[in-house]
């Protein structure tokens, strides 16, 4: 009876409560399907327990952090992995073809865990030219070779698992237990049971990522403790019931969010066709004698795999999930990856996190981390790599060809990730610059290491390497690293407030959000500003924003060293790469907030276009400016380092710059920009709103200048234009505050005019 099978039996209860949640003797709610033939009993389970995790994150599906479920699983079974009782493998790439290849190999997989998107589709696609019988059925979203969505019907997956040796399937994916009312075997879970899998954990409806992660954490903790699968499932559902808090939800953009509470503990369903018990695997030495699959980390871990890495960030690593996924994909496809961006934006931290994660999950066996902050060349890199891989024999590190020949067997034996950090130091203008010949030799070595099978990851403030070999293209991929995602920046800020023992009353939500926007969600800037807040009880976030230029020298942390010990130190390193003439021109950029659309910048500064192009190139090489292309907009938005213009405002204005005239042009131009965007929003809203988001800081500053100059009619007109976009963006508190300020200014001047302010 399909309709009976789909009922939420987990909600059975009596006067004492839910039967499945009784503390002492919970009632197991297990689904079993009628089958005329069960097939031959599987061979006796032989430890270690082998778990294959398939984490699929197609580009054209809703993005979810790939580490969310994987991290919980790893954390819970790590002791058993180190003891050799569990072998955890990660399927790379997460394609159906790769899964077929792995399941055809030995040793067999005991637990298949699919983590990704799922759906129940009423119109199944044909398989091998034949439309599947039975109508609608569930599907899982694997990836194809290009990282796009490959919806795999339940029947195709079931055929793949037939006689594969998989005993248990765990599906942390939406609707994987959902079926049609008239077809018993239409769900993914039921089809897998029919294929011969002994047990399946699946979700009866759409499930939150936070709920799935909490379930996985509790499920594998109990499984690792040797509990039967049924009991592990019951305890995991109990954990969901006991803590109903899920992810944070924010109803209004200018008010802090709160965790939503859900009673979704009954969503995970358990299908059991034959008894399952893996407890014998735990505490038992590995059986040994089997060859290792390329996707599988060595049983017992990879000791000292990350010994070369620098220390973890002082206040932990936050966010960057999309960046980590893209880096992993490119490395998996044998690309050389370059991470570049502003100083202090977290390039080294991202490279370190990628290295730590990719070794922990078995993609690499060893890491060779080489910093070029104080110089280096091809020979020093090769020497470090040979020492890291402990390759015996004599060699001359100056003989690059011989050193590469010495390395190749070691690279074939141990999958190695090579990280070359701080390459800006050896580029032209760097403090340890190499000549063109030496730089070219280093690039050739890095490309040769990639060709020899090593992963190669580079970090640099400057992506202009002066050699076409390292340009973004087929074999070399560049990733420009910007500020954190706004929500990740807010998470980091909350963690910093906690670690620095700063009371939340000193960092009210609206002021903290405003600061994050002003700092362009730059992690180092945020860290150093909040450190100053800790050290000065009289300092407030509002004052930090208002007097940023004056307070800039105080934004430092004595626990940091080198270029990132203070915002000024980081900025000064970049400024040293500019000529004196270029530095003199910088004063014209002082009015801007965060950046500017290039035509606006040229109109306000009145720089000669050729002169500006030379300055722009220098700023890009010094990692003080990053062009940002906007969809449906032909000219780039030029994003400045968040500390650049506050710094410039604290410097003396050169004699050839008329500051008053510069500010007057700035205010007039942005009045015109506001009028243009206001009108354009009715014709081309997507582009207009993307431009408004980026130029909003400049529009605010133009409003301040108009108020300070007593241009109240112009200010009233401008605030109405700005209010339209603040309303669209959900920034209602700021909208109302700006209006109040203009109204007070008008009333104070006694020049109020009816209709000057309208309500959007």
N, C-alpha and C positions, 0 to 999 in steps of 0.2 A: 504494500500500500504506500505509494510515493507520498501521498498527502499526509499519512501518519508519520512517515520518516522525517518529514520537514518540520514537524511541530517542535516548538522549543521545550523539549523534555527536561532541559536543564533547570527550568523554572518550577518543577514539581515541588510542592511544599505542604507542610501540615501546620498545626498550631505552633510548633516550635521553630518554624522557619524553613528555609530551602533545604531539601534533602542532600543536595550535592555539596553543601557548605558546612555540614555538621563537623564540629571540631574533632571529635574522637573517632567516629565511625561514619565518614561521609559515604553516601550512596553513589557508586560509580554510574554515570550516565554514559553508556557506550552504545554506538550504533553498529549493527551487524547486518550484512546483506545476504539474502538467499542466493546460493550458487549451486548449481547441479554438480559442477566439477570444481574442486579446489586446486587441482594440480598436485604434483608430487611435493612432499614436504621438503623444505629447504635443508641443505646440509647444516650440520651443527655449527653454531656460532663459534668462531675462533677469534680471540682478541689479537691485536687491539681493535677497539671499536672505531670504525672509519666513517667519518661524517663528511659529506660533500655539501658545501654551501654555494648556492647559485644566487648571486646578487645581481639582478637585472635592473638597470636604470636607463631605459631608452631615452634618447634626446627629445623625442616628440611626445613624451608622456609627462605627467606632473613630476617635478623633481623632488626626490627624497634623498637625504644624506645616505650614501651607500654604507657608511660605517655604523648606522644606528643599530641594526640587528646584529651585524657581525661582531661589533665590539662587545655587546652583552654576551654573545655566545663564547667568544674568546676568553673573556674575563672569568666566566664560570668554569670552563674546562681546562684553563691553563695549567693548573697543577697536574692534572691527568695527562696532558700533552707532554709535560716535562718528565713525567714518570714513564712515558711510553705506553700508557694504557689507552690513550685516545690519539688518533691521527686525524687531524682536521685539515681538509683540503678546500681550496677556493677555486671554483671553475673560472678560468680566464681563457678566452672571452666567454661571457655568459650567453652562448648561443646554443641552439638545439643540436647543431652539428658537433660542437665541442662536448656536449653532454653525451651524445651517442658514442663519441670516440672514447671518452673516459669509462663509460659503463662497459665497453667491450674489452677493457683491459683488466689485468689482475694487479693487486688484490681487489676483491669486490668491495663495493660501497654498502654499508649497512643502513645509514640514515641519509636520505636525500632531503635537504632543506632548501626550499625555494623562497626567496625573499624578493618581492616585487609587486607589480600591479597585476590585477586579475579582473575578470568580468564574466558575467553570464550573458551570452549573446543569443538572441532569438534566430539569427540567420547564419549558421555555420558555413564557413567557406569550404569549397570542394578540396578533397585530399587525393592527390594522384589522379585528378580528373573525375573522381567519383564523389557525389555529395553524400555526406555521412547520413546514416540512418538514425532515426530517433529524434529528428528536429533539433531544437535548441540544446546547447551544451555549454559548459564552462570553458574558459580559456585563460591561459597564463601568458603574460607579456614578456617573452624573451627578447634579446637583442639580435639584430642581424649583423652582418659583417661591417656595416657602416655605423653601428650604434643606434639604429632606428628600431622602432617597435616591430616585433615579429610575434603576432598573436598566434599561439599554438593551441589548437583544440585539444580537449581532454582526451579524445580517442587517439590522437597522434602521440601524445605523451604516454598514454597507457601502453600502446604498442611498443614504445621504446623501452619501457620498464619491464616488459614481459621477460621472465627468466633472467633478470639482471642481477639478482641477489639482494636488491634493496628490500630491507625488512620494514622500514618505517619512513613515511614521507611527512615532513612538516611543512605546511604551506602558510606562511605569514603573508597572505595576499587576500585582497577583498574578494568576497563572493565565491571562494573556492569550494565551499560546501553547499552553495545554492544550486537547486535543481528545479526542473519543471514539474508541475503538479501531476503530469501524466507519464513521466519517464523516470523510473527509479535510478537509472544510471546516467542521468544527464549532467550531474555535477562532476567537477574534477576529482573530488575525493572518492566518489562512488566508482568512477571509471578506473582509478588507480587500484582500488580494492579488487575490482574484477580482473585486473591484469596480474594479480598474484601478490601484491604488496600486503604484508600482514596487518599493518596499521597506518592510519592517516590522521594527522591533526590538520584541520582546515577551518576556515572562517565562514560562518553562515550568512554574513552580510558584509557591507563595507566596514572596515575597521581602521581606527586611527593608528598612525605610526607609533605614537606614545604607548598605546595599549598593547600593540604587538611586541614592542621592545620590553615592556614590563612582563608580559607573558613569557617571552623567550628567556629572560633573566631567571625567573623562578623555575621554569621547566627544566632548563639545563643544569641549574644548581642541584635540583633533586635527582636528576638523571646521573650527574657526576658523583653524587653521594651513594649511588648504587640502588636507588629506589626503582621499583617497577615503573614502566612507562605510564600505566594507568594512574598510579599514585602521583607521579610527577605532574601529569596533566591536571589532576584534581588540585594539587597544591598551587599550581600556576594560576588556575582560575580563582582560587582563594585569595591569592595576592592581588589580583585585579579587583576583587570585591572589597578587600580591606583598605585599599588606597584608590579611591575613585578619581583622584586628581589626574588630569591628563596634561596636554600642552596649554600654554598660556594663550588667552584670547583677549584681544584689545578691541573694545567696542568703539571707542573714540580715539582719534590719533593724538589728542592732546591730554589724554588721561592714561595712567598706567593700567595695564591689563591685569587679569587674574586667571588662575588655572580653572579650566572648566571641569565639572564633575560629571562623570558618566557611570551609569550602571550597565556596563557592557561586558561584565565578567562571563556571561553565558554565550558570547559570540563564538569562542573556539569550540568546535565540535570534534569528538573523538570517534573514529571508526576503528574497530578491532575485529579482524577476521580470524586470527589465530593468536595464541598467547605470545607475548613479547616480554623478554627479560634480558637486559644487557648488563645487569649488575656484575656478572662474572668478569667483565672486562676491567673493572676498576681495581687498582692495586696489584694487577698482574703484570709481570715484565712483558715487553713486546716479544712477539713470536720470532721476528727476525727472518732473514733469508729471502726477503722479497725485494725486488727492484722498486725504486721510488719513481712515482709518476711526476712529470715536470710541474704539475700544478700543486704538488703536495710538499709542504715543508718537512724537513727531516724530523723523524719522531724523536722527541726530547728537545726540540727547539734548535735554534742556531746560536750557540754560545758566542758572545762577543761580536755578533754580527754588526752591531751598531756602536762599537767601541770608539770609532773615530769621530762620532758626531759631537758637536758642541753641546753645552748644557741646554736643557729645555728652557723656553722663555720664562722669565722671572715670575710672571703671574699666570702661567699656563698658556695653552694654545686654544684659540676660539675660532669657530667658523671655518671658512674656506673649503666647504664640502665640494662645491662645483669645481673649484680649481684642482683639488686633489683627484677628483674623478677624471678630469681631462688630462692631467699629468700621467696618471696610470694608463689611460688609453693610449696616449702617444708613446709612452715607453714600451708598452706591450706590442706596439706596431713598429718598434725599432727606430723611433724618431729621436733625434737629439733635441732636448727641450731647454729653452731659454726663458727664465723668469726675470722680468725687468720692471722697474718702477721706482717711485720716490724713495729717498732714504728713510728708513724707519717704518716702511709700510709692511714689513714682515716677510721679505723674500727669503732670508736665511731660515726663519722659523717655519715657513711653508716647506722649504726643501728638507729641513730636518724632520718635520712631521711626515712627509711623503716617504722618506727613507725608513723611518721607524715603522710606519704602517705596512709598507711593502715587504719589509723583511719579516715582520711579525706574521704576515699572512702568506709567506712562502714564495713571493714572486722573486725575491733575491736572497742569496745566502750571505752576502757580505757587502759592506759599505766602505768606500774609500772617500773620505771627505778632505778636501784640500782647500784651504783659504788662501786667496791671492791678495789679501788686504795689505800685506807688507811686501808684495812682490812674488815673483815666481815665473817659471817658463815650462816648456815641454819636458825638459830633463827632470826638473823637480817633481812634476806631476807623475812621470813614469817611475821615478825612484820611490815615491810614496806608495804607488800602486803595487810595485813589486814587493816592497816591505810588507804591505798590508796583506797580500796573498801568501806571504812567507815562501816566496819562490827562491829555491837554493841556486847556487852557482854564481860565477863572477860575470860581471857585465860592466860596460862603460856607459853611465847614464847619459853621456853626451852623444853616444851613438844611438840615435833615435830608432833607426831601423832594427838594430840588434835588440834593443830593449823591447820593442813591440813583438819581435819574434819570440823573445823569452817569455812574454806575458801570455801569448795566445793559448798555450795549453792550460794554464791556470784559469783563464777566463772561460774556457770550455768546460772545465771541471766545476767551477764555482760561479754561479750567476752573481755578477757583481754590479752594483750601482756606483758610478763615479760622480761625485758632486764637486764642481769647481765653483767656489763661492767668491763674491766680491771682485769680479773680473774688471770692474771699472777702474781699479787701481793700476792695471797694466795697459789701459787704453790711452790714446793720445790725450795729454793733459792730466793724466792720473799721477799720483805721487810716486809710483814705481813703473812708469810707462816703459813698455818694450818697443824696440824699433819694429818696422814693418816686417822684416824677415823673421824675427823671433816670434812675433804674433802669428804670422802665417804658419810657422812650424807648429805652434801650439794648436791652432785650429785643425791642422792636418792630423795631429795626434788624436785629438778628441773625436774627429770623424772616423779615424781608423779604429779607435776603441769601440765606437758604435758598430762599425762593420764587423768587428770581432765578437760581437755578442754582448758587450757590456751595455748597461743602461747609462746614459750620460745626461746629467742635469746641471745647468749653469745658472748662476744668479749674477745680476749686474744692474747698477743704476742706469747704465747707458746701454742701449741695444744697437748702437752704431759701432760695429766692430771693425769697420774699415776694410772689410774683405767680403766679397760676394759669396764666399763659401758658407758664411754663417748667417746669410739673410734668410728670412722666413720663406720657406718653400717646401719642396717635396720631402726632404730628409731632415730639415731643421724647422722646428716649430717654436714660435715666440708667443709667450703669454704675458701681456701687459697687466701688472698687478696694481689694482687701485685700492681704495679704502675698503674696509669691511662692509658686508651687507648691513644695512641699518639695524636689523634685529640682532645680528651677531655683535655689532658694536655696542648695542644696549646691554646684551648679555655680558660682554666683557666689562662694561662700566659697572654693572651690578656686582660682578665678582671682585673688581678692584675696590669698590666701596667696602665690601666685606673684608677683603684682605688687608686694606689700609686702616681698618677700624674707623671709618668715617660714617657718622650717623646719617641715615637716609634723609633726615630733616634738613641737613645741610646741602642735600642734592635733590631738590624737588623735581618731580618728573618733567614738567614743561621746560625748566631751565636746563636739565640734563640733556633732553632731546635737542634743544636749541644748540647747546655746546657741541653735540655730536655732529650736527649739520655744519656748524661753523668750522669744525676741524676736518670736515669731509670724511668722517669716520676713520680717520688715520689712527692706528692703534698706538704708536709711540707717542703721538701728541696727546692722546687721551690719557695715557698712563702718566705722563709727566705733569699734565695739568692737575690731575687728581692727586698726585703726590704732593704738589704745592698746596693743594687744599688741606691735606693732612697736616702739613708742616706749619700752616698759618691759620690759627683759629679765627682770625678776623676776615679771612678771604672767603668770598662767596662765588658761586658759579656765575651769577649775574655780573659781578665785578670782573671776573676772569674774562668774560666775553667783551665787556665794554672797554676794559683797559688792557687788552691782550698785548698790544705793542709795548706798553710800558712794563708789563709783567713778564715779558718774554725771557729776560735773563734769569728769572727765578724758576722757570720750568725745567727742572733738572732732577736727577736722582743719583745720589752718591753710591748706590749699589750697582749702577750701570757703569760700563767702561767704554772707552773708544769713542767712535763717532756718535753713538746713540746715548751718551751720558746726559745730554741736554738737547733741547730743540735747536739752540743756537749752534752747538757743535755740529749737529747733523746738517744744518743749513750752511754753515760756514764751509764745510767740506765741499759741498756742491758749488758754492759761489767761487771758490778758488779756481775752478775750471773755466771761469769767464775772464776775458781780457778787461783791462781797466776801462776801455772805451765802452765795452758792452755793459759793464757795471754802472757806468754813468747813465746809460739809457734806461736802466731799470726803474728809476724814479718815476717815470711816466706811467708805470703799472700800479703805483701805490693806491689809487682810488678803488681798484677792483676788489670784489669779494669772491674768492674761490676760482674765478676764471671769467671767460667772456667768449661770446661768439666772435670770430675773427673780424668780420666787418665792423662790429661795434668797437672793438679794441682799436682798430686803425683810425676810425673816425674820431675817437676821443683823444688818442695820443698824438695824432697828426704825424706819426712816424712815416718816413719815406718807405715805400713798400720793399725796396731792395734792402734797405737798412734793417727793416723789421724782419725780413726773411733770414738775414744773418744772425740777428739776435734770437729769433725763434729756434733756429738750428742749435745755437749754443745752449739755450735753455733746455731743449730736449736732451742734448748730450749730457748736461749736468743734472738730469732728472729733476728739474724744477718746473717742467711743463710737459703735459701729455695731451696730445690731440685726441678728441673723442668724436667719432662719427655718429650722427643722429639719423635715424631712418627718415627718409623723405625730406632731408635737409641737405643742401648741396655743399655747404661750408662747414668746417669742423668747429666744435666747441673746444676751446683751449683751457684745459684744467690746470690750475697752478698748484704747486706744492702749498698745503694749507698754511704754512708759516711764512711764505715768501712775502706777500703784501703786508701783513702785520709788521714784519721786520722792516720793510721799506718805509712804512709810515713813521717808524722811530728814528730814521736817519735824516740828516740835514738835506734839504732840497738843493740840488745843484743850481748855480746861478742862471743857467740857460733854460730853466723850467719855470714857467709862470704858474704857480700852484693854484692861484685863484681862478685863472682862466681854464686850467685843466679840470678843476672840479665843476666849473660852470658848464663846460662841454659834457662832462660825465652826466650831470643831472638832466640836462636838456636831451641828451641822446636816449637816456633810459625812460624819460617821459614818452618819447617817440616810440621806443620799443614796446612800452606798456600799451600804448594806443594800437600799435600794429597787432600785437598778440591778442588783444581784446577783440578786435575785428576779425582776425584770422581764425579765431576759435569757432566761429560759426561756419567757416568754409572748409577749414582743414584742422579739425580739433586734435587729432593725434599728434601731428607735428607741433602745433601751437602749444600744447600742454607739455610736451617733452622739452621744448625750448623754455617755457615758463618755469619748469622745475629747476632747470640749470641756472637761469638768469634771475631767479627769485632773490638770492642774496644781494645782487646788484640793484634790483628794484627797491628793496628795503633801504639800502644805503642811499639811493637817490632820494627817497622820501625823507630820510633824516636830513640830508643837505638842504632840501627845499624848506623844511620846517625851521632849520637853523638860520636860513637866509630870509625868513619871513615871507616866502612865496606861498601864501596860504591857499589861494585859489588853485594854484598848480598842484599843491600837496593834496587838496581835497579831490581834485580830478584823478590824481595818480592813485590815491588809496582806493578809490572805487574800482579802478582797473585791477589793482592787486587783489582786492577782495574777491573778485570773480574766481580767481584761480585758488586762493586760499579756501574758498568755499568748496570748490571741486575736489581739492586735495584733502578735505576733512580737517583742515587746520583752523577750526572755528575760534578757538581761544585767541590765536594770534590775529585773526581777522578782526575780532571785537576789540582787542587791545590797540591795534593800529588805528582803528576808527576813533576810539576814545582819545587817543593822543592828538589826532588832528582836530577833533571837536574842541578839546580843551585849549589847543593853541588858537583856534579861531575865536572862541569865546574870550580868551585872555586878551587877544588883540582888539576885541570889540568890533570885529569886521564880519560877523556872521551873516551869511546870505542865505535866504530860504532856498532850499533845494540844492545847496552846495554838496551835501552828503545824501546819498540815496542808499537804500537798503537792497543788497543783492539777495 
